Amino acid sequence: MSNNIHLGPDAEVNQIIRVLAAQNPTGDIPCEEPVVPGVQFSFDPNATFKGSLQGAEDAVLSFKVEQIEGSGWFALHISLGGIDLTPYDVIGFVCKSDAPSALAIKACLRSGSEAGFSDCFFDKHVVAYGKTSTHLDAIDISQRPDLPQQADWRDFVLFFPHDKPLEVTLRDLRFFIV
């Protein structure tokens, strides 16, 4: 894990995910503070929230939310850097996940500039349930006017249910840009 020798437009984000998996973090879920560089959770800081990083062998990230009240969102952000999508056709991800109780997770690309940010949602929900399952989704860049080809920064954002306790393990997560 000490070397970052991968090449390509998705190398940075996939290295961030490898570092997250290697760190296998535990403890309280922080709001707007990095779990590892390039990865952070966000939720309404005025909400009543109690959650913990579970640490799981052979997983990217595992966490449990015991209480969440008064928050309009609960999300995991992973930095994609400032990838210029102009020379590419498709951006996507593969995610293996499981959860004791079924839940739907919405994924998006958030693109930011000095003027603010815009979200471009993937078409399908990631569904996590009692058995480990694999999800693949991709965006045809030329067909999505809501996805700026150039941005100062980008995040991959997973929006989790924000109105009930939950537990989920992301077994694997990888990006591709072609």
Buried (B, 14 or more C-beta within 10 A) or exposed (E): EEEEEEEEBBBBBBBBBBBBBEBBBEEEBBBEEEBBEBBBBBBBEEBEBEBBBBBBEEBBBBBBBEEBEEBEEBBBBBBBBBBEBEEBEBBBBBBBBBBEEEBEBBBBBBBBEEEEBBBBBBEEBBEBBEEBBEBEBBBEBEEBEEBBBEBEBBBBBBBBBBEEEBBBBBBBBBBBBE
